[in-house]
Amino acid sequence: MATCEVCEIHAESVFKIEGMDCHEEVAILERRLKKLTGLEALDADVLAQRLKIKYDAAKLSTSTIAEAVAQTGMRAWLEHEQPVGHAPNAATRLTLVVISGIAVAIGMGIELSGLDHRLAVAVYAAAIASGAVYSVRRAIHAARSLALDINVLMLVAVCGAMALGEWGEGASVVFLFALAQLLEARAMERARGAIRALMDLAPVDAIRMRGGIEERVPVDDVRVGDRVLVRPGEKIPLDGRIADGRSAVNQAPVTGESLPVDKRPGDEVFAGTINGRGALDVIVERLRGDSTIARIIHLVEHAQAERAPSQTFVERFARVYTPAVLVLAVLIGFVPPAFGTGAWADWIYRALVLLVISCPCALVISTPVSVVSALAAAARKGVLIKGGAHLERLAGVRCVAFDKTGTLTRGELHVVGVAPVNGASAQRILQLAASIESRSEHPIGRAILAHALDEQLALEPVQRFEALPGLGAEALVGESTVLIGSHRLFEERGICSAEVHARVEAFGADGRSLVMVAASGAPVGVIGVADRPREAARDAVQMLRDHGVVHVALLTGDHEPAARTLASAVGVDEVRSGLLPQDKVAAVRALRDRHGTTAMIGDGVNDAPALAAADVGIAMGAAGSDAALETADVALMADELLKIPYALRLSRATLRNIRANIAFSIALKAVFLVMAVLGVATLWMAVVADMGASLIVIANALRLLRE
């Protein structure tokens, strides 16, 4: 019997990594984990402290991976599980930093008072011992991995200062470094908390109703089809549909809508939204892990791990910068004194200062912390941006293309008239059209069906229904073959007459959308359907222009008069009407060739090809729509057009923030590099500059949370 000599089981796991705060820690992890047999690939997200690992499960286990991480001085556990072991006590760390600071102050006081220098050295030694506890531990693990992280570099500099007799400066460096790391950790935690705050939106329990009995249970115990009670003022626990009750629901936590939305039986509601004054009975349609808010959180977490182009540039720069400065430090420390240019102590001191500023933490963190702050701010406003790359592309948009129905218009179509031809009656035309549209999900079809039901017209049985994408539909209705669709469809079938042409021109002159109906190969009438522009449509278009968009286009499958009427109402620059899905794709590409980076805005389902063809695809009304959430680069959870200029403004503010952070980090490093070579900078100044830069970069990025 043949046996398989090599059986591979490809697996992927995501770990949370405590202590992974800079790209040096990532390098240490890579060195250690790449020695593991069965490891295939790893991808680190410093800001989220997540490590995605692909491995051969037949050769490597998650426990082995966690043990290997522990050997680097960090702590790992599988995401969504409880951490193993105990976290370092934050209060203890703060206490040690305070003790170090007090000891430094006492040592300086002793020196100023002229007391025995040996006493000052002893106090400084105590300051170094208390302040360097965590740095020494991390440095030992880094050294074992043959990595020169900031902790190793700092301790080398401090030891060098002590060897040169600069005990006061060494103690000051240790204290300032420990304090800066503490502050940086808290600032980073705030950035991470911006994402975690989304997870706290949905409640942890629900009132389930079974057999007339109300029972409060964890949401994980609720099943699809269960009925839950939502009392006034409570959060809705799970996605579902209202079975009984009416209320105004605050959907801002999910959609970012500024005003509560009136809900009635049959309406959809989302987990994490807040019920108003009425009690609601909700039939659960999605479990906790599948809810809209859960999908948003998952997509935002995935988005923050995606590298922006700026981040890729920075990481490439950092890989060159650090070794270059280390080589320069060695040369500065040994070459000049070897040739008799100055004292050894002086040049070695300058080299130690260079060591401190060789760590590019502020530079490396400059982009991801800005991106994550922007993603979190956008998500809180109901704008889901799929990652840093999309955020940067959005900032460069110069042309915007809109779909018409449901995007620039309300999408609430209604029949405004019926024009019979060839002796047919208006009721018969509506009856045939509504019968065939009962099989369709198109908005125009639903409007025709609703009007026919309001007129109490009986629907006829439909057989052999066939949808004609972008054109209409055809089916056997009763004994007649019925064709319904656009003027273009009827032209292609060769069944347009002079009378039909005249009716189409007269009926569509005021901008109505026209639906033509034929029975048994002959036209029987034209149905006029109308929609209204959204109130904010004109304001949104003008705001886009104010934000630097040079061209706004309307792309629609509707006929030209209806498109022109809407274009005039909202103020777009260009109208392309009568477009099939493939025509919209070609139109988007043409706009990009003429005007540059182009965004396409649609519903995320019908316009999927055009959204994919654009540089940035923006889907409106994505709440509850899995397709829209998955296909678009940017998803607006509500149908609010003013969120589009908001997203554009945020993306451009983020790009400015990133560029400012990068420029500041590089400029500060350059200044101190020159100062160190010239002997102007001191060790404590270098520490303040290095760690202070990280704090300033993080603080600047956190401003985006208020954008």
C-alpha positions in Angstrom: 0.0 0.0 0.0 1.4 3.4 -1.0 1.9 6.0 1.7 2.4 9.7 1.6 6.0 10.5 2.7 5.4 14.2 3.1 1.9 15.4 4.3 1.6 19.2 4.6 -1.3 20.9 6.4 -1.3 24.5 5.6 -2.7 26.7 8.4 -3.0 30.3 9.3 -3.2 31.8 12.8 -3.4 35.4 14.1 -1.7 36.1 17.4 -1.8 39.1 19.7 1.7 40.2 20.6 2.3 42.1 23.8 5.5 44.1 23.7 5.7 44.5 19.9 5.8 48.3 19.8 8.4 49.1 17.1 9.8 47.6 14.0 12.9 46.5 15.9 10.7 44.1 17.9 9.3 42.8 14.5 12.9 42.1 13.4 13.6 40.2 16.6 10.5 38.1 16.1 11.3 37.4 12.5 14.8 36.2 13.5 13.5 33.9 16.1 10.4 32.5 14.4 12.2 31.9 11.0 14.2 29.2 12.8 11.0 27.2 13.4 10.5 24.2 11.2 7.2 24.5 9.3 7.0 28.3 9.3 5.9 29.6 5.9 5.3 33.3 6.2 4.6 36.0 8.8 3.1 39.4 8.6 3.3 41.9 11.5 1.0 44.8 12.4 2.8 46.9 15.0 0.0 49.3 15.8 -2.6 46.5 16.4 0.0 44.3 18.0 -1.1 41.4 15.7 1.0 38.8 14.0 -0.4 36.7 11.2 1.5 33.5 10.7 1.2 30.9 7.9 2.7 27.5 8.8 2.6 23.8 8.2 0.4 22.4 11.0 1.9 19.0 10.6 5.3 20.4 11.7 4.5 23.4 13.9 1.9 24.1 16.5 0.5 27.4 17.9 1.9 26.6 21.4 5.4 26.2 19.9 5.0 29.6 18.2 3.9 31.2 21.5 6.9 29.7 23.3 9.3 31.0 20.7 7.7 34.5 21.0 8.2 34.3 24.8 11.9 33.7 24.3 12.1 37.2 22.7 10.7 38.8 25.9 7.3 39.3 24.3 4.0 37.5 25.0 1.8 35.9 22.4 -1.7 34.4 22.4 -4.2 33.5 19.7 -6.5 36.4 18.9 -9.9 36.2 20.5 -8.6 33.9 23.2 -7.5 34.8 26.7 -3.8 35.7 27.1 -1.5 33.2 28.7 0.5 34.3 31.7 0.5 37.6 33.5 1.0 41.1 31.9 3.6 43.4 33.4 2.2 45.5 36.2 1.7 49.0 34.9 1.7 50.4 38.4 5.0 48.8 39.2 6.6 50.2 36.0 5.3 53.7 36.9 6.7 53.4 40.4 10.1 52.4 39.1 10.1 55.4 36.7 9.1 57.8 39.6 11.9 56.3 41.8 14.4 56.8 39.0 13.3 60.4 38.5 13.5 61.2 42.2 17.0 59.6 42.4 18.2 61.7 39.5 16.9 64.9 41.1 18.6 63.9 44.4 21.9 63.2 42.6 21.8 66.6 40.9 21.1 68.2 44.3 24.1 66.5 45.9 26.4 67.6 43.0 25.1 71.2 43.2 25.6 71.3 47.0 29.3 70.2 46.7 28.9 67.0 48.7 31.0 63.9 48.2 30.9 63.0 44.5 30.9 59.3 45.4 27.5 59.8 47.1 26.1 61.4 44.0 27.5 58.4 41.9 25.7 55.9 44.3 22.4 57.8 43.9 22.8 58.0 40.1 23.5 54.2 40.1 20.2 53.7 42.0 18.4 55.8 39.4 19.9 53.8 36.6 19.1 50.4 38.3 15.4 51.4 38.9 14.8 53.0 35.5 16.5 50.4 33.4 14.7 47.3 34.7 12.5 46.8 31.7 15.1 48.0 29.2 17.7 45.5 30.4 15.2 42.7 30.2 14.3 43.6 26.6 17.9 44.3 25.6 19.0 40.8 26.8 16.3 39.2 24.6 17.2 41.4 21.7 21.0 40.6 22.0 20.2 36.9 22.1 18.5 37.4 18.7 21.5 39.3 17.5 19.3 42.4 17.0 20.3 46.0 17.9 16.9 47.4 19.1 16.5 50.8 20.9 16.9 49.1 24.3 20.3 47.7 23.4 21.5 50.9 21.8 20.3 52.9 24.9 22.1 50.6 27.3 25.3 50.7 25.3 25.1 54.5 25.4 24.5 54.5 29.2 27.3 52.1 29.9 29.6 54.2 27.7 28.6 57.3 29.7 29.3 55.6 33.0 32.7 54.4 31.6 33.5 58.0 30.7 32.5 59.1 34.3 29.3 60.8 33.1 27.1 59.2 35.8 24.7 62.1 36.0 24.1 62.1 32.3 23.7 58.3 32.2 21.1 58.4 34.9 19.3 61.3 33.2 19.2 59.3 29.9 17.8 56.2 31.7 15.1 58.2 33.4 14.1 60.1 30.4 14.0 57.0 28.2 11.9 55.1 30.7 9.5 58.0 31.1 9.2 58.5 27.3 8.6 54.8 26.8 5.8 54.9 29.4 4.2 57.9 27.8 4.6 56.4 24.3 2.9 53.2 25.5 0.0 55.1 26.8 -0.3 57.2 23.6 -0.2 54.1 21.5 -2.8 52.5 23.7 -5.1 55.4 23.0 -4.6 54.9 19.2 -5.4 51.2 19.6 -8.4 52.0 21.8 -9.9 54.0 19.0 -10.5 50.7 17.2 -11.4 48.8 20.3 -14.1 51.4 21.1 -16.0 50.0 18.1 -16.2 46.6 19.7 -18.0 48.1 22.7 -20.9 49.3 20.7 -23.0 46.1 20.7 -24.5 44.9 24.1 -23.4 41.7 25.6 -26.9 40.4 26.5 -30.4 40.4 25.1 -34.0 39.9 26.4 -35.2 36.8 24.6 -38.9 36.0 24.4 -40.1 32.4 24.3 -43.6 31.2 25.1 -44.5 34.6 26.5 -41.6 34.5 29.0 -38.9 37.2 29.0 -35.4 36.0 29.8 -32.1 38.1 29.7 -29.4 35.9 28.1 -26.0 36.4 26.6 -26.2 37.4 23.0 -24.1 34.3 22.1 -27.0 32.2 23.3 -29.5 33.9 20.9 -30.2 32.0 17.6 -31.5 33.2 14.2 -35.3 33.4 14.3 -35.4 34.1 18.0 -37.5 37.1 19.1 -35.9 39.7 21.3 -37.4 42.6 23.2 -35.7 46.0 23.0 -37.0 48.4 25.6 -36.9 52.2 25.2 -33.4 53.6 25.5 -31.7 50.2 25.2 -29.2 49.1 22.5 -30.4 46.7 19.9 -28.4 43.5 20.6 -28.4 41.8 17.1 -29.2 42.5 13.5 -32.8 41.7 12.7 -36.2 42.9 11.5 -39.0 44.5 13.5 -41.9 42.2 14.1 -43.9 44.5 16.3 -43.6 48.1 17.6 -42.6 51.5 16.3 -39.8 53.7 17.4 -37.1 56.2 16.3 -33.7 54.4 16.3 -30.4 56.2 16.6 -28.3 54.5 14.0 -25.2 56.8 14.4 -23.0 54.1 16.0 -23.3 52.0 12.8 -24.3 54.4 9.9 -23.1 57.7 11.3 -26.5 59.3 10.5 -27.0 62.4 12.5 -30.8 62.0 13.1 -32.8 59.0 14.5 -34.6 57.0 11.8 -38.3 56.0 12.3 -38.7 52.3 12.3 -41.8 50.2 11.9 -42.7 46.5 11.5 -40.7 45.0 8.6 -37.8 47.5 8.8 -34.3 46.3 9.4 -32.4 47.2 12.5 -28.7 46.8 13.4 -26.8 45.6 16.5 -25.3 48.5 18.5 -27.9 51.1 17.4 -30.0 52.7 20.2 -33.7 52.4 20.5 -35.8 55.5 21.1 -39.0 55.8 23.1 -41.0 52.8 21.8 -40.5 49.1 22.7 -39.6 46.9 19.7 -40.0 43.1 19.1 -37.1 42.1 16.8 -36.8 38.8 14.9 -33.0 38.0 14.9 -31.5 37.5 11.4 -27.8 37.5 12.1 -25.8 36.1 14.9 -23.2 38.2 16.8 -20.3 37.3 14.7 -22.2 38.0 11.5 -23.8 41.3 12.5 -23.1 44.5 10.6 -21.1 46.0 13.4 -19.0 42.8 13.7 -18.3 42.9 10.0 -17.3 46.6 10.3 -14.9 45.8 13.2 -13.4 42.9 11.2 -12.9 45.0 8.1 -11.5 47.9 10.1 -9.0 45.6 11.8 -8.0 44.1 8.5 -7.8 47.6 7.0 -5.4 48.9 9.6 -3.0 46.0 8.9 -2.9 47.0 5.2 0.3 48.9 4.3 -0.1 52.3 2.7 2.4 53.3 0.0 3.9 55.9 2.4 4.5 53.2 5.0 6.3 51.0 2.5 8.6 53.9 1.6 9.3 54.6 5.3 10.1 51.0 6.1 12.5 50.8 3.1 14.2 54.1 4.3 14.5 52.8 7.9 16.2 49.6 6.7 18.9 51.7 5.2 19.0 54.5 7.8 19.7 52.4 10.9 22.7 50.4 9.7 24.1 53.6 8.0 24.0 55.6 11.2 25.5 52.6 13.2 28.4 52.5 10.7 28.8 56.2 11.1 28.9 55.9 14.9 31.7 53.4 14.7 33.7 55.6 12.3 33.1 58.7 14.5 34.1 56.9 17.6 37.4 55.5 16.4 38.7 57.2 13.2 39.3 60.8 14.3 41.1 59.9 17.6 43.1 57.3 15.9 44.5 60.0 13.7 45.1 62.3 16.7 42.1 64.6 16.0 40.8 65.1 19.6 40.5 63.0 22.6 39.2 59.4 22.6 36.6 60.2 25.3 35.2 63.1 23.3 34.7 61.2 20.0 33.4 58.0 21.7 30.8 60.2 23.5 29.7 61.6 20.1 29.4 58.0 18.8 27.2 57.2 21.8 24.9 60.1 20.9 24.7 58.8 17.4 23.7 55.3 18.7 20.8 56.9 20.5 19.5 58.7 17.4 20.0 55.7 15.1 16.6 54.1 16.1 13.9 55.2 13.6 10.9 54.4 15.8 9.2 57.8 15.3 9.7 57.6 11.5 8.4 54.0 11.3 5.3 54.7 13.4 4.5 58.0 11.6 2.3 56.4 8.9 0.4 53.6 10.6 -0.7 55.6 13.6 -2.1 58.3 11.2 -3.8 55.7 9.1 -5.4 53.9 12.0 -6.6 57.2 13.6 -8.2 58.1 10.3 -9.8 54.7 9.9 -11.3 54.8 13.4 -12.5 58.4 12.9 -14.2 57.5 9.6 -15.8 54.3 11.0 -17.4 56.3 13.9 -18.9 58.6 11.2 -20.3 55.6 9.2 -17.6 55.7 6.6 -15.7 52.4 6.2 -12.4 52.8 4.4 -10.7 49.5 3.5 -7.1 50.4 4.3 -4.2 52.9 4.0 -3.8 52.3 0.3 -7.4 53.2 -0.4 -7.1 56.2 1.9 -4.1 57.6 0.0 -5.8 57.0 -3.3 -8.9 58.8 -2.1 -6.8 61.8 -1.2 -5.7 62.0 -4.8 -9.2 61.9 -6.4 -9.7 64.6 -9.1 -12.7 63.2 -10.8 -15.9 61.8 -9.3 -18.5 59.8 -11.2 -22.0 59.2 -9.8 -24.6 56.6 -10.5 -28.1 58.1 -10.7 -30.9 56.0 -9.2 -30.5 55.6 -5.5 -27.3 57.6 -5.4 -28.0 61.2 -6.5 -31.7 60.5 -6.3 -33.7 59.1 -3.4 -34.3 55.8 -5.1 -38.0 56.0 -4.2 -39.5 55.7 -7.6 -43.2 56.0 -8.3 -45.3 55.7 -11.5 -46.3 59.2 -12.8 -48.2 58.2 -15.9 -49.1 55.6 -18.5 -49.3 56.3 -22.2 -51.1 53.5 -24.2 -50.4 52.8 -27.9 -52.1 50.5 -30.4 -55.4 50.7 -28.6 -54.3 49.1 -25.3 -55.7 50.3 -22.0 -53.6 51.8 -19.2 -54.8 49.2 -16.8 -53.8 46.3 -19.1 -50.4 47.8 -19.6 -49.9 48.1 -15.9 -51.2 44.6 -15.3 -48.7 43.1 -17.8 -45.8 45.1 -16.6 -46.5 44.4 -12.9 -46.9 40.7 -13.5 -43.5 40.4 -15.2 -41.8 42.8 -12.6 -43.1 40.6 -9.8 -40.1 38.5 -10.6 -37.6 41.4 -10.7 -35.7 43.2 -7.9 -35.0 46.3 -10.0 -36.1 49.6 -8.3 -38.2 50.6 -11.3 -39.8 47.2 -11.3 -40.7 47.5 -7.7 -42.3 50.9 -8.3 -44.5 49.5 -11.1 -45.5 46.6 -9.0 -46.4 48.8 -6.0 -48.5 51.1 -8.2 -50.4 48.1 -9.7 -51.2 46.7 -6.3 -52.4 50.1 -5.2 -54.7 50.1 -8.2 -55.9 46.7 -7.0 -54.9 45.0 -10.3 -54.7 41.2 -10.3 -51.3 39.8 -11.4 -51.2 37.1 -14.0 -49.0 33.9 -13.8 -45.5 34.3 -15.2 -43.5 31.6 -16.9 -40.1 31.5 -18.6 -38.9 34.7 -17.0 -35.6 36.0 -18.4 -33.7 39.0 -17.2 -32.0 41.1 -19.8 -29.2 42.9 -17.9 -29.2 46.6 -18.4 -32.1 46.4 -20.8 -35.2 44.8 -19.3 -36.9 41.5 -19.0 -39.0 39.0 -21.0 -41.5 36.4 -20.0 -44.7 34.5 -20.8 -47.5 36.3 -19.0 -50.8 34.4 -19.3 -51.0 33.6 -23.0 -48.8 36.5 -24.2 -45.0 36.9 -24.6 -44.4 40.2 -22.8 -41.3 42.3 -23.3 -40.6 45.2 -20.9 -37.6 47.5 -20.8 -35.8 50.5 -22.3 -36.2 52.3 -25.6 -32.9 50.9 -26.6 -34.2 47.3 -26.1 -37.2 48.0 -28.3 -34.9 49.6 -31.0 -32.7 46.5 -30.9 -35.7 44.2 -31.3 -37.0 46.3 -34.2 -40.5 46.9 -32.7 -40.5 50.7 -32.4 -43.0 52.6 -34.5 -43.4 56.3 -35.3 -46.3 56.4 -32.8 -44.1 54.9 -30.1 -41.3 57.3 -30.9 -43.7 60.3 -30.6 -45.0 59.0 -27.2 -41.5 58.5 -25.9 -40.3 62.0 -26.9 -43.4 63.6 -25.4 -43.6 61.5 -22.3 -39.9 61.8 -21.5 -39.4 65.5 -22.1 -39.8 66.3 -18.4 -37.1 63.9 -17.3 -39.2 60.9 -16.5 -37.6 57.4 -16.7 -39.5 55.4 -19.3 -40.4 51.8 -19.4 -41.8 50.4 -22.6 -44.1 47.4 -22.7 -44.8 45.1 -25.7 -47.1 42.0 -25.9 -46.9 39.4 -28.6 -44.3 41.4 -30.5 -46.1 44.7 -30.6 -45.8 47.8 -28.4 -48.7 48.4 -26.1 -47.6 51.4 -24.1 -45.1 53.4 -22.2 -44.9 53.8 -18.4 -43.4 56.9 -16.9 -41.5 56.6 -13.6 -40.0 59.5 -11.6 -37.5 60.0 -8.8 -36.4 63.0 -6.9 -32.9 64.3 -6.3 -31.6 63.9 -2.7 -31.8 67.2 -0.8 -28.0 67.2 -0.2 -27.1 66.3 -3.8 -26.3 69.8 -5.0 -24.4 70.7 -1.8 -22.4 67.5 -2.0 -21.3 68.2 -5.6 -20.3 71.7 -4.7 -18.4 70.6 -1.6 -16.5 68.1 -3.8 -15.4 71.0 -6.0 -14.4 73.0 -2.9 -12.1 70.0 -2.0 -10.3 70.1 -5.3 -12.4 67.7 -7.5 -12.1 69.2 -11.0 -14.8 67.1 -12.8 -18.1 65.6 -11.7 -19.9 63.2 -14.1 -23.2 61.4 -14.0 -23.3 57.8 -15.4 -26.7 56.2 -15.8 -28.6 53.6 -17.7 -31.6 56.0 -17.8 -32.6 57.9 -21.0 -31.0 61.3 -21.7 -33.9 63.7 -20.8 -34.2 62.2 -17.3 -30.4 62.3 -16.9 -30.2 65.9 -18.2 -32.9 67.0 -15.8 -31.1 65.6 -12.8 -27.7 66.9 -14.0 -29.2 70.4 -14.2 -30.7 70.1 -10.7 -27.4 69.0 -9.0 -24.8 70.8 -11.1 -22.7 68.0 -12.6 -20.2 68.7 -15.5 -20.9 65.8 -17.7 -23.8 63.4 -18.4 -23.6 59.9 -20.0 -27.0 58.2 -20.3 -28.3 54.9 -21.7 -25.3 53.1 -20.4 -25.1 49.3 -19.9 -22.8 48.0 -17.1 -19.9 47.5 -19.5 -20.5 51.0 -20.9 -20.1 52.4 -17.3 -16.8 50.6 -17.0 -15.6 52.2 -20.3 -16.8 55.6 -19.2 -14.9 55.3 -15.9 -11.7 54.4 -17.7 -12.2 57.3 -20.1 -12.7 59.8 -17.2 -9.6 58.5 -15.6 -7.6 59.0 -18.8 -8.8 62.6 -19.1 -8.9 63.8 -15.5 -6.7 61.6 -13.4 -7.6 59.6 -10.3 -11.3 58.8 -10.4 -13.8 57.7 -7.8 -17.1 55.9 -8.8 -20.1 56.2 -6.4 -22.9 53.7 -6.7 -24.9 51.1 -4.7 -22.1 48.5 -4.6 -24.2 45.7 -6.3 -25.6 46.9 -9.6 -22.6 49.1 -10.2 -20.0 46.6 -9.1 -18.1 46.5 -12.4 -17.8 50.3 -12.5 -16.8 50.4 -8.9 -14.0 47.9 -9.5 -12.8 49.8 -12.6 -12.4 53.1 -10.7 -9.4 54.0 -8.7 -11.7 54.3 -5.7 -15.1 52.5 -5.6 -17.5 54.1 -3.1 -20.7 52.2 -2.2 -23.6 54.0 -0.5 -26.1 52.5 1.9 -23.9 49.5 2.8 -25.3 48.8 6.2 -26.7 45.3 6.2 -25.4 44.6 2.7 -22.6 42.0 2.6 -22.0 42.6 -1.1 -21.4 46.3 -0.7 -19.2 45.9 2.3 -17.0 43.4 0.5 -16.8 44.9 -3.0 -16.2 48.6 -2.3 -13.0 50.4 -1.4 -15.0 52.8 0.7 -18.4 51.9 2.1 -20.9 54.6 3.3 -23.1 52.8 5.9 -26.0 55.3 5.2 -27.3 57.0 2.1 -25.8 60.3 3.1 -24.1 62.1 0.2 -22.3 64.6 2.5 -20.2 61.7 3.8 -18.4 61.7 0.5 -16.8 65.1 0.8 -16.2 64.2 4.5 -14.2 61.1 3.4 -12.3 63.1 0.8 -11.5 65.8 3.4 -10.4 63.2 5.9 -8.2 61.4 3.4 -6.4 64.6 2.4 -6.0 65.6 6.1 -4.5 62.2 6.7 -2.0 62.5 3.9 -1.0 65.9 5.1 -0.6 64.4 8.6 1.5 61.6 7.3 3.8 63.8 5.3 4.2 66.2 8.3 5.1 63.3 10.5 7.6 61.9 8.1 9.2 65.3 7.4 9.4 66.1 11.1 11.0 62.7 11.9 13.6 62.9 9.2 14.4 66.5 9.8 14.9 66.0 13.5 17.1 63.0 12.9 19.2 65.0 10.4 19.6 67.9 12.8 20.7 65.7 15.7 23.0 63.7 13.4 24.8 66.8 12.5 24.8 68.1 16.1 26.2 64.7 17.3 29.0 64.8 14.8 29.9 68.4 15.7 29.8 67.5 19.4 27.0 69.8 20.2 24.3 67.3 21.2 24.4 65.4 24.6 23.0 62.0 25.4 20.0 63.3 27.3 19.2 65.7 24.5 19.3 62.8 22.0 17.0 60.7 24.2 14.5 63.6 24.5 14.7 64.1 20.7 14.3 60.5 19.8 11.5 59.5 22.2 10.0 63.0 22.1 9.7 62.7 18.3 7.7 59.5 18.8 5.3 61.2 21.2 4.9 64.2 18.9 4.2 62.0 15.9 1.6 60.0 17.8 -0.1 63.1 19.3 -0.2 64.7 15.8 -1.8 61.5 14.4 -4.4 61.3 17.1 -5.7 64.7 16.1 -7.3 62.9 13.2 -9.7 61.3 15.6 -11.3 64.7 15.9 -11.3 65.4 12.1 
